[in-house]
Amino acid sequence: MNRKIIYILMIAVGLFVTSCDDFLDERPQSVASAANFYKSDSDIENAVNACYATLQMSQLYRDFMITMTETRSDNVEDQNPGGNAGRDYNIDKFAAGADNAAITSMWQYSYNAIMRCNAVLDNIGVCTNASLKQRYEGEARFLRGLMYFNLVRFYGAVPIVRTQISVSQAIASSRDDVNSVYGFIEEDFKAASALLPKQYPDSDKGRATSGAALGMLAKVYLTQARWSDCVTIIERLLSAEYSGVYKLLPDVADVFKSDNKLNEELMFVVHYSKSIVGEGHGFNQYFGNASFLDVNLRNGYEADDARKGLLEPVVIDKTTTPFVKFYDTFDPTTKNVGYDQAILRYADVLLMYAEALNEIRFDASSSSKALEYLNMVRDRSGATMYLSTDFASQDAFRSAVLLERRLEFPLEMHRWFDLIRTNTAEEAMAKVGMNITKDDYLYPIPKSEMELCPNFYQNPGYSDK
């Protein structure tokens, strides 16, 4: 995407989309003004860019997504009960209530992004360029699907909002059942895959693509244990239709280098720029201190595994020793780093394929396709490749894939979602001294939303108060 427009937060557009960050805030909305604002293709493009901009915020992918996925999991331990008034520590210890700031902000800013996407879709008719109209619709539907995919995994049943709505409509809303939410997500990703291009010219690289939409759809199916549907989608990505579009980079370290953005392994990322004030990352606390990382994760790599070194600290300024996996360069003026936050990598698609194939049918032969794709990821890392004789059962192969995902994607916001979708969170958390139940698989509905919406009910295990 052109760096001049990359994720610029269009203040005016933001006001037309929603006059506040809270999905259910009772303050007057400016939706009526949108009809006067959206008049041209460029207005819709600016609105689409505002949708992307939301992802960059601390309340979503810059910080709180990391807290709610990695800190919650067995990968990271927060050791500071006083930091941020215990916000992250309580999430780590499964003690966070419905008034936790991260849990509340994740809900609010996800719906803020959804309302921005809905503004695009509600006003897409002003576009006069047919190809741009198609692309903008695809981008908005991709981003809306992504937000709902996070919401349903964090909170379970959530309100489906298809269009811009009024305050009274928001207050009267109810939580739609999980199956309906997943159906809505599938509709968005299917539509996005049909509307979006496979690739962009350099000036627009970084926007959502048809391949990214298919990859996310495959993950949605995997999460629901719809193995055959997952395999069908991934085999399309592996076919000649997408030949030359995606690949594993030979050196895993190259995937994360700031000077190698938009490489063939990164299927969708949230972009940052270290040289532009407000467009980069600060140093995330969990990425700068190896003591936060679970010892079993750090010790889980073979000596020659190239991924092991990506979690070793490296000095890139005089006072901080962040992890080299993300922090390879530092801008002394902005005090920012500019790595892109990967949402979907090609390595993820390959491991999803191996997992789904094994769930359909366990194959202990040397020609096993599931084994072939599991080993593709291991081979790139330099780790010892598996033999068919290493697996005596389907469950053994299942455990190997889950372990490989942990080793391949540490700190990439997959681990907690992997644990809850495989029903292994209780076992994994017990190993780090946390005794949890299925009620802990979901976060509470934020207190502020419960107070505003009489039709809402709280998730099991949390207080309605």
ZADOSE-523487 format. One line per 10 residues: number of its first residue (from 1); their letters; for each residue x, y, z of C-alpha. Coordinates in nm, 4 decimals. Layout:
BEGIN
NUM	A	X,Y,Z; ...
This chain:
BEGIN
1	MNRKIIYILM	0.0000,0.0000,0.0000; 0.1248,0.3477,-0.0790; 0.3118,0.4720,0.2267; 0.1535,0.8151,0.1874; -0.1855,0.6706,0.2748; -0.0975,0.3626,0.4747; -0.3370,0.3399,0.7642; -0.3776,0.7131,0.8108; -0.6464,0.7601,1.0693; -0.8977,0.9767,0.8870
11	IAVGLFVTSC	-1.0452,1.1794,1.1708; -1.3397,1.3030,0.9696; -1.4234,0.9552,0.8488; -1.3913,0.8242,1.2017; -1.6494,1.0733,1.3173; -1.8932,0.9756,1.0461; -1.8465,0.6083,1.1237; -1.8939,0.6397,1.4962; -1.8677,0.9334,1.7286; -1.7109,0.7274,2.0058
21	DDFLDERPQS	-1.4991,0.4233,2.0683; -1.7698,0.2356,2.2566; -1.9994,0.0287,2.0352; -2.2828,0.0950,2.2771; -2.2030,0.4474,2.3964; -2.5176,0.6537,2.4510; -2.3750,0.9786,2.3139; -2.5267,1.1115,1.9900; -2.3958,0.9495,1.6729; -2.3009,1.1240,1.3469
31	VASAANFYKS	-2.4261,0.8521,1.1147; -2.6732,1.0861,0.9450; -2.3848,1.3031,0.8306; -2.2284,1.0146,0.6411; -2.4739,1.0544,0.3549; -2.3330,1.3990,0.2922; -1.9718,1.2925,0.3297; -1.9375,0.9932,0.0975; -1.9496,1.1310,-0.2557; -1.6612,0.9767,-0.4503
41	DSDIENAVNA	-1.4276,0.6815,-0.4919; -1.1608,0.8628,-0.2934; -1.3998,0.9130,-0.0006; -1.4593,0.5376,0.0140; -1.0853,0.4697,-0.0161; -1.0217,0.6999,0.2807; -1.2913,0.5184,0.4749; -1.1306,0.1819,0.3932; -0.7939,0.3158,0.5113; -0.9617,0.4187,0.8362
51	CYATLQMSQL	-1.0750,0.0578,0.8801; -0.7153,-0.0608,0.8504; -0.6016,0.2147,1.0862; -0.8055,0.0749,1.3718; -0.6021,-0.2463,1.3659; -0.2854,-0.0528,1.4493; -0.4162,0.0811,1.7764; -0.2900,-0.0276,2.1175; -0.6381,-0.1503,2.2007; -0.6146,-0.4053,1.9186
61	YRDFMITMTE	-0.3036,-0.5487,1.7546; -0.0353,-0.3201,1.8931; -0.0806,-0.4328,2.2533; -0.4052,-0.5824,2.3802; -0.4254,-0.8668,2.1261; -0.0857,-0.9777,2.2541; -0.2043,-0.9591,2.6151; -0.5286,-1.1460,2.5514; -0.3670,-1.4250,2.3488; -0.0036,-1.4672,2.4542
71	TRSDNVEDQN	-0.0214,-1.3519,2.8175; -0.3335,-1.5602,2.8645; -0.1581,-1.8689,2.7313; 0.1293,-2.0765,2.8638; 0.3797,-1.8879,2.6466; 0.4092,-1.5758,2.8604; 0.3916,-1.5042,3.2326; 0.3220,-1.1518,3.3543; 0.5253,-1.1008,3.6719; 0.4141,-0.7483,3.7638
81	PGGNAGRDYN	0.0864,-0.7406,3.9614; 0.1120,-0.3629,3.9978; 0.1686,-0.2807,3.6311; -0.1227,-0.1056,3.4597; -0.3247,-0.1532,3.7786; -0.2930,-0.5283,3.7372; -0.4654,-0.5258,3.3971; -0.2341,-0.7716,3.2191; -0.1360,-0.9632,3.5329; -0.5002,-1.0470,3.6075
91	IDKFAAGADN	-0.5531,-1.1696,3.2517; -0.2462,-1.3912,3.2901; -0.3723,-1.5286,3.6236; -0.7329,-1.5782,3.5060; -0.8464,-1.3246,3.7639; -0.9645,-1.0514,3.5270; -1.3223,-0.9336,3.5702; -1.5718,-0.7674,3.3409; -1.4271,-0.4244,3.4178; -1.0743,-0.5105,3.2977
101	AAITSMWQYS	-0.9542,-0.2331,3.0665; -0.8011,-0.4630,2.8041; -1.1091,-0.6842,2.7847; -1.3332,-0.3785,2.7563; -1.1176,-0.2059,2.4958; -1.0898,-0.5181,2.2808; -1.4693,-0.5306,2.2563; -1.5102,-0.1577,2.1972; -1.2379,-0.1132,1.9366; -1.3342,-0.4309,1.7525
111	YNAIMRCNAV	-1.6847,-0.2924,1.7135; -1.5407,0.0447,1.6214; -1.3600,-0.1272,1.3339; -1.6786,-0.3157,1.2415; -1.8801,0.0060,1.2289; -1.6169,0.1617,1.0039; -1.6418,-0.1382,0.7731; -2.0195,-0.1086,0.7756; -1.9916,0.2580,0.6788; -1.7893,0.1550,0.3746
121	LDNIGVCTNA	-2.0392,-0.1133,0.2770; -2.3427,0.1088,0.3355; -2.1999,0.3826,0.1123; -2.0167,0.1737,-0.1479; -2.2737,0.2737,-0.4083; -2.1078,0.6124,-0.4604; -1.8129,0.4417,-0.6319; -1.8074,0.4973,-1.0073; -1.5059,0.2734,-1.0781; -1.6399,-0.0826,-1.0860
131	SLKQRYEGEA	-1.3093,-0.2523,-1.0083; -1.2369,-0.0207,-0.7150; -1.5892,-0.0666,-0.5841; -1.5387,-0.4430,-0.5872; -1.2036,-0.4181,-0.4126; -1.3229,-0.1774,-0.1436; -1.6163,-0.4039,-0.0662; -1.3824,-0.7010,-0.0411; -1.1442,-0.5181,0.1909; -1.4245,-0.4044,0.4213
141	RFLRGLMYFN	-1.5732,-0.7527,0.4357; -1.2330,-0.9105,0.5034; -1.1621,-0.6735,0.7931; -1.5115,-0.7122,0.9354; -1.4755,-1.0901,0.9189; -1.1410,-1.0675,1.0986; -1.2891,-0.8600,1.3802; -1.5799,-1.0991,1.4278; -1.3458,-1.3977,1.4243; -1.1560,-1.2448,1.7161
151	LVRFYGAVPI	-1.4753,-1.1479,1.8981; -1.6373,-1.4908,1.8791; -1.3218,-1.6607,2.0025; -1.2790,-1.4146,2.2889; -1.6409,-1.3696,2.4019; -1.8506,-1.6417,2.2377; -2.1947,-1.5197,2.1306; -2.1794,-1.1535,2.0225; -2.4147,-0.9138,1.8418; -2.3978,-0.9309,1.4634
161	VRTQISVSQA	-2.4134,-0.5781,1.3242; -2.4539,-0.5813,0.9467; -2.5073,-0.2093,0.8881; -2.4611,0.1228,1.0642; -2.7068,0.1400,1.3518; -2.8496,0.3999,1.5861; -2.7898,0.4246,1.9590; -3.1354,0.2858,2.0371; -3.0763,-0.0096,1.8038; -2.7431,-0.0793,1.9703
171	IASSRDDVNS	-2.8937,-0.0737,2.3194; -3.1717,-0.3085,2.2092; -2.9311,-0.5582,2.0530; -2.8835,-0.9141,2.1716; -2.6004,-1.1626,2.1569; -2.6307,-1.3791,1.8461; -2.5502,-1.7461,1.8953; -2.2021,-1.8695,1.8118; -2.3080,-2.0700,1.5056; -2.4733,-1.7631,1.3554
181	VYGFIEEDFK	-2.1621,-1.5547,1.4175; -1.9432,-1.8137,1.2487; -2.1841,-1.8258,0.9564; -2.1578,-1.4483,0.9213; -1.7776,-1.4654,0.9325; -1.7757,-1.7305,0.6622; -1.9981,-1.5142,0.4417; -1.7574,-1.2227,0.4746; -1.4430,-1.4219,0.3991; -1.6079,-1.6043,0.1083
191	AASALLPKQY	-1.7209,-1.2739,-0.0396; -1.3786,-1.1179,0.0167; -1.2051,-1.4098,-0.1563; -1.4243,-1.3567,-0.4630; -1.3946,-0.9768,-0.4686; -1.0272,-0.9206,-0.3917; -0.7271,-0.9559,-0.6238; -0.4552,-1.2149,-0.5672; -0.1853,-0.9483,-0.5664; -0.1460,-0.5719,-0.5858
201	PDSDKGRATS	0.0983,-0.3396,-0.7567; 0.3732,-0.2131,-0.5258; 0.1802,0.1056,-0.4536; -0.1016,-0.0920,-0.2875; 0.0773,-0.3935,-0.1424; -0.0315,-0.4749,0.2073; -0.4038,-0.4649,0.1512; -0.6163,-0.7757,0.2035; -0.6035,-1.0235,-0.0846; -0.8149,-1.3145,-0.2033
211	GAALGMLAKV	-0.5506,-1.5571,-0.0763; -0.5554,-1.3997,0.2700; -0.9346,-1.4297,0.2740; -0.9122,-1.7985,0.1803; -0.6469,-1.8580,0.4448; -0.8629,-1.6967,0.7113; -1.1648,-1.8957,0.5935; -0.9605,-2.2145,0.6303; -0.8749,-2.1123,0.9870; -1.2419,-2.0464,1.0604
221	YLTQARWSDC	-1.3226,-2.3989,0.9412; -1.0314,-2.5444,1.1403; -1.1550,-2.3699,1.4543; -1.4966,-2.5332,1.4080; -1.3395,-2.8777,1.3411; -1.4738,-2.8733,0.9850; -1.1725,-3.0601,0.8581; -1.2869,-3.1408,0.5040; -1.3928,-2.7804,0.4401; -1.0550,-2.6627,0.5683
231	VTIIERLLSA	-0.8690,-2.9033,0.3388; -1.0744,-2.7980,0.0359; -0.9901,-2.4300,0.0884; -0.6207,-2.4921,0.1509; -0.5869,-2.7155,-0.1538; -0.7101,-2.4238,-0.3587; -0.4305,-2.2100,-0.2117; -0.1811,-2.4858,-0.2924; -0.3056,-2.5218,-0.6500; -0.1811,-2.3627,-0.9708
241	EYSGVYKLLP	-0.4305,-2.0813,-0.9155; -0.1948,-1.9332,-0.6529; 0.1329,-2.0571,-0.7983; 0.4145,-1.8139,-0.7250; 0.2113,-1.6013,-0.4853; 0.3133,-1.7596,-0.1529; 0.6114,-1.9565,-0.0273; 0.8158,-2.0329,0.2814; 1.1199,-1.8091,0.2935; 1.4413,-2.0141,0.3135
251	DVADVFKSDN	1.5511,-1.8341,0.6311; 1.2798,-1.7955,0.8947; 1.4539,-1.4885,1.0370; 1.3928,-1.3028,0.7109; 1.0176,-1.3233,0.7634; 1.0278,-1.0609,1.0369; 1.2933,-0.8192,0.9162; 1.1714,-0.4633,0.8798; 1.3543,-0.4233,0.5492; 1.1776,-0.7306,0.4096
261	KLNEELMFVV	0.8152,-0.6282,0.4557; 0.5441,-0.7787,0.2378; 0.7429,-1.0929,0.1606; 0.5839,-1.4012,0.0067; 0.5300,-1.5737,0.3419; 0.3301,-1.2944,0.4999; -0.0261,-1.3376,0.3778; -0.1768,-1.0636,0.5931; -0.0171,-0.8297,0.8446; -0.0904,-0.5131,1.0379
271	HYSKSIVGEG	0.1599,-0.2617,0.9047; 0.3758,-0.0278,1.1090; 0.6457,0.2229,1.0186; 0.9196,0.3089,1.2653; 1.0046,0.6368,1.0918; 0.6583,0.7947,1.1158; 0.5442,0.9222,1.4552; 0.2384,0.7257,1.5647; 0.2886,0.4565,1.3001; 0.5387,0.2337,1.4807
281	HGFNQYFGNA	0.5710,0.0098,1.7846; 0.7226,0.0866,2.1175; 0.8984,-0.1959,2.2979; 0.6427,-0.4495,2.4156; 0.7278,-0.5621,2.7671; 0.6974,-0.9301,2.6804; 0.9302,-0.9015,2.3824; 1.2162,-0.7478,2.5777; 1.2682,-0.9783,2.8736; 1.3308,-1.3483,2.8259
291	SFLDVNLRNG	1.2188,-1.4194,3.1827; 0.8597,-1.3593,3.0732; 0.8763,-1.6588,2.8382; 0.7780,-2.0039,2.9594; 1.0821,-2.2204,3.0166; 0.9234,-2.5123,2.8310; 0.8840,-2.2919,2.5256; 1.2437,-2.1723,2.5393; 1.3735,-2.5251,2.5973; 1.1481,-2.6816,2.3381
301	YEADDARKGL	1.3757,-2.6084,2.0438; 1.6495,-2.8381,1.9226; 1.9987,-2.6892,1.9321; 2.0092,-2.6379,1.5547; 1.6563,-2.5026,1.5220; 1.6837,-2.1574,1.3601; 1.3720,-2.0426,1.5448; 1.5439,-2.0728,1.8814; 1.7679,-1.7771,1.8093; 1.4692,-1.5592,1.7267
311	LEPVVIDKTT	1.3781,-1.5525,2.0953; 1.7248,-1.4506,2.2133; 1.7648,-1.0855,2.3174; 1.9757,-0.8546,2.1038; 2.0782,-0.4990,2.1842; 1.9522,-0.2473,1.9289; 1.9776,0.0651,2.1412; 2.1698,0.1530,2.4555; 1.9011,0.0711,2.7077; 1.6814,-0.2040,2.5687
321	TPFVKFYDTF	1.7446,-0.5681,2.4787; 1.4397,-0.6764,2.2802; 1.3917,-1.0056,2.1028; 1.5512,-1.0219,1.7600; 1.2482,-1.1991,1.6096; 1.0635,-0.8708,1.5790; 1.3004,-0.5949,1.6774; 1.5775,-0.5889,1.4207; 1.5998,-0.2120,1.3771; 1.5232,0.0923,1.5878
331	DPTTKNVGYD	1.4575,0.4557,1.4980; 1.6376,0.6793,1.7513; 1.4196,0.9775,1.6598; 1.0730,0.8261,1.6991; 1.1901,0.5677,1.9559; 0.9922,0.3116,1.7597; 1.0481,-0.0187,1.5883; 0.8698,-0.0966,1.2650; 0.8049,-0.4683,1.2419; 0.4771,-0.5747,1.0840
341	QAILRYADVL	0.2455,-0.7779,1.3077; 0.1781,-1.1007,1.1211; -0.1845,-1.2155,1.1300; -0.1539,-1.4982,0.8765; 0.1605,-1.6641,0.7428; 0.2012,-1.9291,0.4759; 0.3615,-2.1546,0.7379; 0.0318,-2.1368,0.9253; -0.1573,-2.2581,0.6164; 0.0788,-2.5544,0.5774
351	LMYAEALNEI	0.0412,-2.6587,0.9405; -0.3366,-2.6176,0.9234; -0.3334,-2.8491,0.6234; -0.1292,-3.1119,0.8075; -0.3615,-3.0922,1.1071; -0.6832,-3.1166,0.9068; -0.5561,-3.4085,0.6979; -0.4644,-3.5995,1.0120; -0.8071,-3.5344,1.1642; -0.9768,-3.6719,0.8538
361	RFDASSSSKA	-0.7632,-3.9860,0.8452; -0.4499,-4.0880,1.0308; -0.1827,-4.2043,0.7879; 0.1249,-4.3697,0.9365; 0.2892,-4.4374,0.6009; 0.6061,-4.2732,0.4712; 0.3993,-4.1156,0.1923; 0.1620,-3.9429,0.4348; 0.0660,-3.6006,0.2996; 0.0015,-3.4708,0.6515
371	LEYLNMVRDR	0.3555,-3.5718,0.7476; 0.4930,-3.4100,0.4328; 0.3438,-3.0694,0.5169; 0.4365,-3.0881,0.8840; 0.7950,-3.1573,0.7796; 0.7991,-2.8670,0.5323; 0.7870,-2.6260,0.8247; 1.0334,-2.8244,1.0371; 1.2771,-2.8626,0.7493; 1.2922,-2.4870,0.6954
381	SGATMYLSTD	1.3853,-2.4386,1.0607; 1.6619,-2.6982,1.0548; 1.4903,-2.9142,1.3167; 1.5000,-3.2919,1.2802; 1.2268,-3.4007,1.0452; 0.9725,-3.6537,1.1653; 0.9579,-4.0108,1.0367; 0.6330,-4.2000,0.9946; 0.7549,-4.4390,1.2638; 0.7539,-4.1493,1.5134
391	FASQDAFRSA	0.3745,-4.1587,1.5295; 0.1902,-4.4563,1.6695; -0.1496,-4.2892,1.6664; -0.3583,-4.0037,1.5359; -0.3372,-3.8394,1.8773; 0.0439,-3.8512,1.8697; 0.0464,-3.6721,1.5336; -0.2103,-3.4223,1.6633; 0.0176,-3.3381,1.9568; 0.3166,-3.2977,1.7249
401	VLLERRLEFP	0.1300,-3.0443,1.5104; 0.0226,-2.8456,1.8161; 0.3811,-2.8421,1.9425; 0.5099,-2.7356,1.6018; 0.2631,-2.4483,1.5970; 0.3916,-2.3357,1.9350; 0.7528,-2.3444,1.8181; 0.6778,-2.1743,1.4859; 0.4490,-1.8948,1.6090; 0.5588,-1.7850,1.9587
411	LEMHRWFDLI	0.4362,-1.4319,2.0351; 0.2304,-1.4232,1.7119; -0.1064,-1.4402,1.8910; -0.1957,-1.7985,1.7983; -0.1214,-2.0003,2.1114; -0.4306,-1.9253,2.3225; -0.6617,-1.9738,2.0262; -0.4866,-2.3034,1.9464; -0.5279,-2.4261,2.3030; -0.8972,-2.3484,2.3312
421	RTNTAEEAMA	-0.9939,-2.4842,1.9876; -0.8105,-2.8127,2.0593; -0.9532,-2.8349,2.4140; -0.6030,-2.8598,2.5559; -0.5951,-2.5333,2.7502; -0.6605,-2.6951,3.0888; -0.3771,-2.9442,3.0436; -0.1342,-2.6819,2.9122; -0.2098,-2.4267,3.1832; -0.1795,-2.6877,3.4586
431	KVGMNITKDD	0.1836,-2.7299,3.3548; 0.2465,-2.3653,3.4438; 0.0559,-2.3869,3.7711; -0.2817,-2.2552,3.6558; -0.5918,-2.4622,3.7247; -0.8634,-2.3493,3.4868; -1.1974,-2.4783,3.3587; -1.3907,-2.4508,3.0328; -1.5487,-2.1315,3.1698; -1.2053,-1.9697,3.1384
441	YLYPIPKSEM	-1.1992,-2.0322,2.7641; -1.4062,-1.7152,2.7169; -1.3564,-1.3658,2.8528; -1.6422,-1.1859,3.0306; -1.8712,-0.9498,2.8430; -1.7477,-0.6032,2.9479; -1.9317,-0.4504,3.2407; -2.0026,-0.1305,3.0477; -2.1871,-0.3258,2.7786; -2.3823,-0.5291,3.0319
451	ELCPNFYQNP	-2.5007,-0.2089,3.1991; -2.6176,-0.0554,2.8705; -2.7870,-0.3557,2.7094; -3.0728,-0.5200,2.9003; -3.0789,-0.8146,2.6576; -2.7195,-0.9150,2.7242; -2.6287,-1.2050,2.9538; -2.2902,-1.2718,3.1111; -2.0648,-1.5629,3.0220; -2.0546,-1.8554,3.2678
461	GYSDK	-1.8135,-1.8117,3.5552; -1.8330,-1.4317,3.5661; -2.0429,-1.1999,3.7765; -2.3278,-1.0012,3.6209; -2.2337,-0.7110,3.8469
